[in-house]
Each structure stands twice: as C-alpha cells, then as structure tokens.
Amino acid sequence: MLNQLFAIKPVDANAFANSGLKRVLGARQLFLLGIGAIIGAGIFVMTGTAAANYAGPGVMLSFVMAGLACAFAGLCYAEFAAMMPVSGSAYSYTYSTMGEIVAWFIGWNLVLEYLFAASTVAVGWSGYLNSFLSTFGMAFPDALSQAPYTFVAETKSFVSTGATLNLPAVLIVAAISALCYRGITQSAWVNALIVFIKVTVIVLFLGFAFQFINPENWNACAAVAKSSGLLSAELAGKLVAACATDPSAIALIPPTVETAGHAQYGMDGVIRGAAVVFFAYIGFDAVSTAAGEAKNPQRDMPIGILGSLVFCTILYIAMAATMTGLLPFTELGTSKPIATAMQAYPQLEWLKHIVEIGAIAGLSSVILVMLMGQPRIFYAMAQDGLLPKAFEKVHPQYGTPYVGTIIVGIFAAIMAGFLPLSFLGDLVSMGTLLAFATVSAGVLILRYTRPELDRPFRVWGVWLVVPIAVISCLYLFIQPFADHWQVMTGWTVLGFLIYFFYGFRNSKLRKA
C-alpha cells in the first residue's frame, strides 16, 4: 500500500499537448496575469497590517525577505512550468516527483492559497469600496460591510462583531466568478485593462505622496510616540530618549488593548511581517495554473513568472517606504491603509479618491486571477481521478472548467462574507509557503531521477538555489503556524479523509 500512496505520475511531454483547454495566452498576457495577482492586496491591504502589527517601518525589509524567498521558489516554478505546461501548478509538479499522497496534500493546501486568497482580497476590496462610497454619503452600514466575526490571536478564538454580513465582498466574488465562467480570453482582457489602471494609480501615488514623507516616521520609537492613545506621554518620552542610543528599545513597548501580543517590532517582528506580506507574492504561482492555456509555455511561462515577480517587488518596496513615511505605522492597521495614510494630508484628498478607485480595480484583478486558478487545479486533480468527474467538465462553448468555477465561487463568497481579513490572510500564507517549498524540493528530486528530460528553462546553481528556497519558505511558514496550528491541523486531517475515502479509491494512476 505504501508504494501505491507514493506512486509517481510519469512525466511525458507529449501528454501535455492537448489539455482540453484553449491555448490562447502569450508571454505578455501571462506577465500581466502575474501583475494582476501580485499587485493588489499586498500593496493595498497587507502592507498596513504587517507594519502596524509586526514589523513597523521594517516592513520594507519584510518585503525584501519575502521577495528573496519568492525569487528562489520562482526559479523552481519556472523550470517546472516550462517542462510540464499543465494547469495543476504545484499539485502536478509534486505528483511527478514525490508521489500521489504528497501531491494530494499540496493540492489541498493550494485550496488555502487560491480559494482563501480570493476571499481575503474580497474583504479588502469591500473596505476600499466603502471608503470611496462614504465620500458621497452612500457607504454600506457596518452591519452589511464587516465580517460577523473577528479572530483574536491571543485567545485563538472568534469574537462576534455584531455585523451581519460583508455584502460587498460577496457581490464582487459573485460578479467575477461569472466572468471566469464566461471564458479565459475575456478574463485576460479585463485583467490587462485593470493592470493598466492600478499601475498608473500606484505611480501617481508614489509621485505626489513622496513630498509629504516624514523620515521621522521611519524611526519606530518616534512613530509609536506620535500615535495618540497608544502610550502615556511620560512613557512615550522615555521611549524616544531610549531610542536615541538603542533602537531596539521598541521592544519595551508594553502590550495594550490595541497591540496585545504584537509588541515585537524588532527583527522578530520583521520576520513575522515577512510571513504576512508573503501573501502578496502568490501571483507568480497563479501564472503557472494557466500553463495549460499558454500558446508557447516553454518560452512564455518563465517570462510571465519571473518578470512579474521582479517588477512587483520593486513597486512593493517603494510603496511600503512611502506609506510608513506618510503616517506612523501604528495607524496603518486598517483594511484600507493607503487611504488611511492620505487622510492626514488635505492636499492629497483628490488623490485619495483616485487611489481608492485604483484599489477597487486592482483588488478586482487579484480576485479574478485567484478564481481562475483554483478551478484549474481542481480540473487537474479530477483528471487524475482524485476528485469527482464534475470538476473535469469543460464548457463546450466557453472552454472553461465551469463546474469548478461555480463551486469555488460559492465557497469564496461565503468565506468573504463571514470571516475576517487577518485570519484568512495567515491561512493563505501557510498554504502558499508549503506549496513553494515542495515545488522547490521537487526540482532537485527530478534532476536526480530524470536527468534526461528536456528542460527549456533550467534553474541556475540548483544545488544552492533549491535548499535556500526550501529552508526560507519553511522558516516563514512557522511564523503564522504558531498562531493557527489547530486550524492547519484540522484542515490537513479533513483533506486526508477526503483522499482516503474518495481519491485513493478512484485514482487513475493506481488503477492503471
């Protein structure tokens, strides 16, 4: 039985020629898909959360750390995507290197990555939409624009907020699911348009907000002292004085109601912040899920994956520096941190509205790419017999895995409507980091077991790159796992129950 659990799916380049999906995407569209997924919640939402709760102004370093981990993993993804142009992403790569049960485990964690990511970003989208509508006195009431529950990390429990449903988040998931149902060509065209809008908005923000940066806000202690209500005047004065000789004095901040459990703004906070903002980098993984619809995947997939990763990392660091320079980082922990930062400057009021429009559009493209990716992973798993055949069905007219699209849309809408942003974001990071670590290890394994395979793109210095990618991803995984290990354990147990009761019995590879 052990041999059956770890059965490896043969790597046959000819098997990837006809996936049943339409191959209509070129290098430019794949590059834009990556940008569409990467530039979104990371810039418009998670930057503020990581800065306020963990890293302080060190969130810039958090992005560098997360970006380096992603760069090494991205090289490994590029090698696999060019060699195996299929829609299953990390699931398919793992099936051909480590065996069926490991592939199932990664595929199940990809649900955390894509399905939960779509829900997370929808919550951020709701925050920016409500901020924009409030300008015209048309904002949704709190009861219909917030999650009914919030997650308290210290007690590891959910607490009622008194709200009923995050209605805007539900509506945007439903609308984009309908677009994904309609077709990949239409989805890619809409994504390209949105990418143009949000990159333009980000450049405008960086250009006009730069003149209002206060370098004092990059001093963690001074920034905390400026935040009204966080510390007493006496303690704030002592803290600023201590920082003059010892910057690590930020660790002296006592836990308060607002920052309970998060008084770790030193290097520990930077590392924890890197795990939070890692959520922002899942876009290049989403590019690999479209490999089955790429015209020339051997050439175009590495361009789409690595190109979008480098481009977006530069923008992330610039945005993190600007946001934490505009406002003390302790005030950025909202679902709309960029809008919050600009509220302090009446001169930027006009730009605030433009940024809100850009954020609404930008977050929409992230939801779009996530809701495109998850049904295609289910499609690949169903083709292998590990999921019901319904997930394998392709629409005869639109050429999309329409059953999976509908099911994913329903579940994403439910989670977006009822669960809080911080809880969803941590789960997404955990699923992503495990997938990245496994794919990276798979490159080294396949180099050893199948050295004769044609590799249109090869990782340079594989014996150095792969260990660094695996270790860095697993190290960042430990950070959110400490807070949510019960949820992660329960999710894993549920996944293996489904596998042993259905997937193992129906596996096409095992039957063959």
C-alpha positions in Angstrom: 0.0 0.0 0.0 2.9 2.3 0.7 4.1 2.1 -2.9 0.6 3.0 -4.1 0.4 6.0 -1.9 3.7 7.3 -3.2 3.1 6.3 -6.8 4.7 8.8 -9.2 2.9 10.0 -12.3 5.2 9.7 -15.4 6.5 12.8 -17.0 5.6 12.7 -20.7 6.0 15.9 -22.6 3.6 14.6 -25.3 0.9 14.2 -22.7 0.8 18.0 -22.2 0.0 18.8 -25.9 -3.8 18.6 -25.6 -5.2 19.6 -22.2 -8.7 20.2 -23.4 -8.4 23.9 -22.6 -7.9 26.6 -25.2 -4.2 27.7 -25.7 -4.7 31.4 -26.2 -2.3 33.2 -23.8 1.0 34.7 -24.9 4.0 36.0 -22.8 2.6 39.5 -22.4 -0.8 38.2 -21.2 1.0 35.8 -18.7 3.1 38.7 -17.5 0.0 40.8 -16.9 -1.7 37.9 -15.2 1.2 37.8 -12.7 1.0 41.5 -12.1 -2.8 41.3 -11.8 -2.4 38.8 -9.0 0.6 40.2 -7.2 -0.2 43.9 -7.2 -3.3 44.0 -5.1 -3.9 43.0 -1.5 -0.1 43.2 -0.8 0.1 46.9 -1.6 -3.4 48.0 -0.8 -4.1 45.9 2.3 -1.4 43.6 3.8 1.3 46.3 3.9 -0.6 48.2 6.6 -1.4 45.1 8.6 2.2 43.9 8.6 3.5 47.3 9.6 1.0 48.1 12.3 1.0 44.7 14.0 4.5 43.3 13.4 7.3 45.0 11.5 6.8 48.7 11.9 8.9 50.7 9.3 10.9 47.5 9.0 8.1 46.2 6.7 10.3 47.3 3.8 12.8 44.7 5.0 9.9 42.2 5.3 9.2 42.7 1.7 12.8 42.2 0.8 13.0 38.9 2.8 9.7 37.6 1.3 10.8 38.7 -2.2 14.1 36.8 -1.9 12.3 33.6 -0.8 9.9 34.0 -3.7 12.7 34.6 -6.2 14.3 31.3 -5.4 11.0 29.5 -5.4 10.1 31.3 -8.6 13.1 29.9 -10.4 12.0 26.4 -9.5 8.4 27.1 -10.7 9.7 28.4 -14.0 11.7 25.2 -14.6 8.6 23.1 -13.9 6.2 25.3 -15.8 8.3 25.2 -19.0 8.8 21.4 -18.7 5.3 20.5 -17.7 2.8 23.0 -19.2 -0.3 21.8 -17.3 -2.9 23.6 -15.3 -2.3 21.9 -11.9 0.6 24.1 -10.8 2.4 22.7 -7.7 0.0 19.8 -7.5 1.0 18.4 -10.9 4.7 19.1 -10.3 4.6 17.2 -6.9 2.7 14.3 -8.5 5.6 13.7 -10.9 8.3 13.9 -8.2 7.1 12.9 -4.7 4.1 10.7 -5.3 0.3 10.8 -5.1 -0.3 11.3 -1.4 2.1 14.2 -1.3 0.6 15.7 -4.4 -2.9 15.5 -2.8 -1.5 17.2 0.3 -0.1 20.1 -1.8 -3.3 20.3 -3.9 -5.4 20.5 -0.8 -3.1 23.3 0.5 -3.5 25.1 -2.8 -7.2 25.5 -1.9 -5.9 27.6 1.1 -3.8 29.6 -1.3 -6.3 30.4 -4.1 -9.8 30.0 -2.6 -9.0 31.7 0.7 -6.9 34.3 -1.2 -9.9 35.3 -3.3 -12.0 35.7 -0.1 -9.2 37.7 1.7 -8.8 40.1 -1.1 -12.6 40.5 -1.4 -12.7 41.7 2.2 -10.0 44.3 1.4 -12.0 45.3 -1.8 -15.0 45.9 0.4 -13.1 48.2 2.7 -11.9 50.4 -0.2 -15.3 50.4 -1.9 -17.0 51.6 1.4 -14.3 54.3 1.9 -15.0 55.6 -1.7 -18.8 55.5 -1.3 -18.6 57.3 2.0 -17.4 60.4 0.1 -20.8 60.6 -1.4 -22.7 59.6 1.7 -23.6 56.2 0.2 -21.5 53.8 2.3 -22.8 50.4 3.3 -23.8 50.3 7.0 -21.3 48.5 9.3 -23.8 45.6 9.7 -23.5 44.9 6.0 -19.8 45.8 5.3 -17.9 43.9 8.0 -17.4 40.3 8.9 -19.7 39.0 11.7 -16.7 37.6 13.5 -13.1 38.7 14.2 -10.2 36.4 15.1 -8.3 37.1 18.4 -4.8 35.6 18.1 -4.1 35.7 21.8 -7.1 33.5 22.7 -7.2 31.8 19.4 -11.0 32.3 19.2 -13.6 34.1 17.2 -15.5 37.0 18.7 -18.7 38.4 17.4 -18.6 41.9 15.9 -22.3 42.5 15.8 -22.3 42.7 12.0 -24.5 40.5 9.8 -22.6 40.0 6.5 -19.9 41.6 4.4 -22.2 42.1 1.5 -19.8 44.0 -0.9 -17.3 41.2 -0.6 -20.0 38.6 -1.5 -21.1 40.6 -4.5 -17.7 41.1 -6.0 -16.9 37.4 -5.8 -20.2 36.5 -7.5 -19.6 39.0 -10.3 -16.0 37.9 -11.0 -17.0 34.2 -10.8 -19.5 34.9 -13.6 -16.7 36.5 -15.7 -14.4 33.4 -15.1 -17.3 31.2 -16.2 -17.5 33.1 -19.4 -14.0 32.5 -20.7 -10.2 32.8 -20.3 -9.8 35.3 -23.2 -12.4 37.7 -21.7 -10.8 37.3 -18.3 -7.3 38.0 -19.6 -8.5 41.1 -21.5 -10.3 42.5 -18.4 -7.2 41.8 -16.3 -4.9 43.7 -18.7 -7.2 46.7 -18.5 -7.3 46.6 -14.7 -3.5 46.2 -14.5 -3.0 49.4 -16.6 -5.3 51.3 -14.3 -3.8 50.2 -11.0 -0.1 50.6 -12.1 -1.0 54.1 -13.2 -2.6 54.9 -9.9 0.4 53.5 -7.9 2.8 55.6 -9.9 0.6 58.7 -9.3 0.6 57.9 -5.5 4.4 57.5 -5.4 5.0 60.7 -7.3 2.7 63.0 -5.4 2.9 61.5 -1.9 6.7 61.5 -1.9 6.9 65.2 -1.0 4.9 64.6 2.2 7.1 61.8 3.6 8.4 62.5 7.2 11.6 60.5 7.8 10.8 60.6 11.5 8.1 58.1 10.9 10.7 55.6 9.9 12.1 55.7 13.4 9.9 53.0 15.0 10.1 54.5 18.5 9.3 58.1 17.4 6.4 56.8 15.3 4.9 55.0 18.2 5.3 58.0 20.4 3.4 60.2 17.9 0.4 57.8 17.9 -2.2 59.3 20.2 -3.7 56.9 22.8 -1.1 54.2 22.4 1.3 55.2 25.2 1.3 57.7 28.1 3.1 61.0 27.5 5.7 60.0 30.1 6.4 56.6 28.7 6.5 57.9 25.1 9.1 60.5 26.2 11.3 57.8 27.8 10.9 55.6 24.8 12.1 58.3 22.4 15.0 59.1 24.6 16.0 55.4 24.8 15.8 55.0 21.0 18.4 57.7 20.6 21.0 55.3 22.0 19.3 51.9 21.5 16.9 51.4 18.5 15.9 48.0 19.9 14.1 49.9 22.7 10.9 49.4 20.6 10.8 46.0 22.3 10.0 47.8 25.6 6.5 48.8 24.4 4.1 47.1 26.8 1.2 45.1 25.4 -2.0 47.2 25.2 -5.6 46.6 24.2 -4.7 47.7 20.7 -1.4 45.9 20.3 -1.7 42.9 22.6 0.6 40.2 21.6 2.2 42.3 18.8 4.9 44.2 20.8 7.7 42.6 18.7 8.8 45.3 16.3 12.4 44.3 16.3 13.9 41.7 13.9 11.3 39.1 15.2 8.6 41.4 14.0 10.3 41.9 10.6 10.4 38.1 10.1 6.8 37.7 11.2 5.8 40.6 8.9 7.6 38.8 6.0 5.3 35.8 6.6 2.3 38.2 6.4 3.3 40.0 3.3 4.3 36.7 1.6 0.6 36.6 0.8 1.3 39.4 -1.7 3.6 37.2 -3.8 1.3 34.4 -4.8 0.7 35.9 -8.2 3.5 34.2 -10.0 2.2 30.8 -8.8 -1.2 31.8 -10.3 0.6 32.2 -13.6 1.6 28.6 -13.6 -2.0 27.5 -13.3 -2.6 29.0 -16.7 0.2 26.9 -18.3 -2.5 24.7 -20.0 -3.8 27.7 -21.8 -0.4 29.2 -22.9 0.5 29.3 -26.6 4.2 28.6 -26.2 4.6 27.6 -22.5 8.2 26.5 -22.8 9.3 30.1 -23.6 6.4 32.2 -22.2 5.9 30.7 -18.7 9.4 31.7 -17.3 8.9 35.2 -18.7 5.5 35.5 -17.1 6.6 34.1 -13.7 9.9 35.8 -13.2 9.1 39.0 -15.0 6.0 39.8 -12.9 7.9 38.8 -9.7 10.8 41.3 -10.3 8.5 44.1 -11.4 6.2 43.9 -8.5 8.9 43.5 -5.8 10.3 46.9 -6.8 6.8 48.5 -6.5 6.2 46.8 -3.2 9.3 48.2 -1.5 8.6 51.7 -2.9 5.0 51.6 -1.6 6.0 50.3 1.8 8.6 53.1 2.2 6.1 55.8 1.2 3.2 54.6 3.3 5.2 54.3 6.5 6.8 57.7 5.8 3.4 59.4 5.5 1.9 58.2 8.7 3.1 56.5 12.0 2.9 52.8 11.2 0.7 52.1 14.3 -2.1 53.8 12.5 -2.0 51.7 9.3 -3.7 48.6 10.6 -6.9 49.0 8.6 -8.4 47.3 5.6 -7.6 50.4 3.5 -4.1 51.6 4.7 -3.3 53.8 1.7 -6.5 55.8 2.0 -5.9 56.0 5.8 -2.4 57.4 5.3 -3.6 60.1 2.9 -6.4 61.2 5.1 -3.9 63.1 7.2 -3.0 65.3 4.3 -5.8 67.6 2.9 -3.5 68.3 -0.1 -3.9 64.7 -1.1 -7.6 64.4 -0.8 -8.1 64.5 -4.6 -5.5 61.7 -4.9 -7.1 59.7 -2.2 -10.3 59.2 -4.3 -8.2 58.2 -7.3 -6.2 55.7 -5.3 -9.5 54.2 -3.9 -10.7 53.7 -7.5 -7.3 52.1 -8.4 -7.5 49.9 -5.3 -11.0 48.8 -6.2 -9.9 47.9 -9.7 -6.6 46.4 -8.6 -8.1 44.1 -6.0 -10.7 43.0 -8.5 -7.9 41.7 -10.8 -6.4 39.7 -7.9 -9.8 38.1 -7.2 -10.1 37.4 -10.9 -6.8 35.6 -11.1 -7.4 33.6 -7.9 -10.8 32.5 -9.0 -9.3 31.5 -12.4 -6.6 29.4 -10.7 -8.5 27.3 -8.2 -10.9 25.6 -10.7 -8.0 24.7 -12.9 -6.2 22.9 -10.0 -9.4 21.0 -9.3 -9.6 20.3 -13.0 -6.1 18.7 -12.9 -7.0 16.7 -9.8 -10.2 15.4 -11.3 -8.4 14.3 -14.5 -6.2 12.1 -12.2 -9.3 10.7 -10.5 -8.7 12.2 -7.1 -11.8 14.4 -7.3 -15.2 13.8 -8.8 -15.5 13.9 -12.6 -17.7 17.0 -12.4 -14.6 19.1 -11.8 -13.2 17.8 -15.0 -16.0 19.1 -17.2 -15.1 21.9 -19.7 -17.8 24.1 -21.0 -18.4 23.2 -24.7 -18.7 26.9 -25.8 -16.5 28.9 -23.4 -13.8 26.3 -22.9 -13.6 26.8 -19.1 -13.9 24.3 -16.2 -17.3 25.7 -15.4 -18.5 23.3 -12.6 -15.3 24.0 -10.6 -15.8 27.7 -11.2 -19.3 27.7 -9.8 -18.4 25.7 -6.7 -15.3 27.8 -6.0 -17.3 31.0 -6.4 -19.9 29.9 -3.9 -17.4 28.9 -1.2 -15.3 32.0 -1.7 -18.4 34.2 -1.4 -19.4 32.5 1.9 -15.9 33.0 3.4 -15.6 36.6 2.2 -19.0 37.4 3.8 -18.3 35.9 7.2 -14.6 35.7 8.0 -12.1 38.5 8.9 -9.2 39.6 6.8 -6.3 38.8 9.1 -7.4 35.2 9.8 -7.9 34.5 6.1 -4.5 36.1 5.1 -2.5 33.9 7.5 -4.1 30.7 6.2 -3.3 31.8 2.6 0.4 32.4 3.5 0.7 29.0 5.1 -0.8 27.1 2.1 1.4 29.1 -0.3 4.6 28.6 1.6 4.1 24.8 1.8 3.5 24.6 -1.9 6.6 26.7 -2.7 8.8 24.6 -0.5 7.6 21.4 -2.0 7.9 22.5 -5.6 11.4 23.7 -5.0 12.4 20.3 -3.5 10.8 18.6 -6.5 13.2 20.3 -8.9 16.2 18.7 -7.2 14.5 15.4 -7.0 13.6 15.3 -10.7 17.1 16.4 -11.6 18.3 13.2 -9.9 15.6 10.8 -11.0 15.0 12.0 -14.6 18.1 13.9 -15.7 17.4 13.1 -19.4 14.2 15.2 -19.5 14.1 18.2 -21.8 14.2 21.4 -19.7 13.6 24.5 -21.8 14.4 26.6 -18.7 16.9 25.4 -16.0 17.5 26.7 -12.5 21.0 28.1 -12.2 23.1 26.7 -9.3 20.3 24.2 -8.4 22.3 22.7 -5.5 22.4 26.2 -3.9 19.1 27.7 -5.0 16.8 24.8 -4.1 18.0 24.4 -0.4 17.7 28.1 0.1 14.2 28.2 -1.3 13.0 25.2 0.8 14.6 26.5 4.1 13.4 30.1 3.7 9.8 29.0 2.8 9.5 26.6 5.7 11.0 29.1 8.1 8.4 31.7 7.2 5.7 29.0 7.4 6.5 28.5 11.1 5.5 32.1 11.9 1.8 32.0 11.2 1.6 28.3 12.1 2.3 29.2 15.7 -0.9 31.1 15.9 -3.1 28.9 13.7 -1.7 25.3 14.2 -5.1 24.0 15.3 -6.8 25.3 12.1 -3.9 24.0 9.9 -4.1 20.6 11.6 -7.8 20.3 11.2 -7.6 21.3 7.5 -5.0 18.7 6.9 -7.0 15.9 8.6 -10.1 16.9 6.6 -8.1 16.7 3.4 -6.7 13.3 4.1 -10.1 12.0 5.0 -11.4 13.0 1.6 -8.4 11.4 -0.1 -8.7 8.0 1.6 -12.5 7.9 1.2 -12.6 9.0 -2.4 -9.2 9.9 -4.1 -7.3 6.7 -3.2 -10.2 4.5 -4.4 -10.6 6.3 -7.7 -7.0 7.3 -8.6 -6.5 6.6 -12.3 -2.7 6.1 -11.8 -3.3 3.5 -9.1 -5.9 1.6 -11.2 -3.5 1.6 -14.1 
